[in-house]
Amino acid sequence: MSIAISAEPKIHGVRIDDEKITVDLADGRTISVPLAWSWRLSEATTEQRENFVILGKGQGIRWPEIDEDISVEGMLSGVPARRPALH
């Protein structure tokens, strides 16, 4: 009998193009979400999109210039960023 050890997914690499955000995970999986899931990234310049840091031990990605954060858990669970409501 084998026991599966649950490990939190960790980001190992990030690629962004005009259509999607692609993340390589430390366990060998690759996931991607549409760029449109982040309205801030959709509206950002290529240079702003390329200026990111991987947070902590790989739990998320931060784009400081545009104040955007995306977690690997959010990508895996399918939770896009919501645009704030205008008042």
N, C-alpha and C positions, 0 to 999 in steps of 0.2 A: 504494500500500500504506500502511495506517495501522498504527501501533503503539500498543497500549493501554498506558497508564501505570498501573501498580498503585499505588493510594494507600490508605493505612490508613484505614478508616472512622472518622469523628469525630462525636461527639454534638453536636448543635446545640440540641436542646430535649428536655425530658422532661415527660411527663404520667403521673400515676398515679391510678387509680380503684380501686374495690373488687374489680375482676376482673383488671386487667392493668397492666403497665408499658409505656408507649408511648414510643419514642424517635425523634426526627427526626434524621436524619443530614445532615451538611453537603453531601453529594452529591445530596440531594433525596429519598432513600428514607426510608420510615417503617417501623419494625419494632416488634413488640410480643411480649411473652411473658406467660404467666399470672402473676398475682401470687403464686400458690401456689409458683412456682419459688423464691421466697425465703421461707423460714419466718419469718425475722425481720420482713420487711415484712408478711407475712400477719398476724402477731400485733401489729404496731405500730398506734398510733393514727393517725388522719388527720393530725394535727399533726406527728407524728414522720415520717410518709411524705413530707410536704411540705417537711421540713427536709433538703435534700440540696444537694450541690455537685457540679458537673461537674469531674472530675479531669483534671489536665494540660491537654492540648490537645484534650480530648474523648474520651479513651480509655476513660473509665468514669464511674461515678456513685458517690458516697459519702454514706451516711446516718450522720453522726457519733453521733447520740444512741443508735442501735441497733447501732453497729459493723458496718455492712453495706456491702459494695462489690460492684458488678456491672460487669463490663467489657463493652464493645460486642462484643468478640470472643466472649465467653461467650454473649451473647444470640444472635449470628449462628450460632454452632456448636451451640446447643441444650444448654448445660451448666447445669442448675439447681444452686442451692446445696444442699448436703447438711446435714441436721441432725446435730450431733455425736452419736456413740454414747454412751449412758449406761453408766457402769461400775458 
